[in-house]
Amino acid sequence: MRSILYVTAIALGIFGLGVGIRPDYTFEILLGIFLPYIVTTIELFFIFHVIKKEPQLTTKILMTGFVGKMIIFGIYLLIIFNFYSFAPYPFVISFAGSFLAFHTLEAFVLKSLY
């Protein structure tokens, strides 16, 4: 469960860095970090919960998580870009940066489990 703390630390670090550079885009940066953080935290929670009971289900969780992420992220981006007027560059940069950072950490966590 320590990995969830690492994800939180990375999210706060990205948020702090983004707000430190451009404080006028705080809400866009927060929106860009929010959903990747929530999805990664939930997926890691399920992986840690299942790996102790049935390690074979880990692949099923990862595949379901992948498809679910693509659907959720697509809907999220569609809603954000169509119904909220904002500066898109800070949002896209924080979304992409947090997405890459969280999934890199998730890959290291999975590697350490096996």
Order of alpha helices (4+ residues) and beta strands (2+ residues): alpha-alpha-alpha-alpha
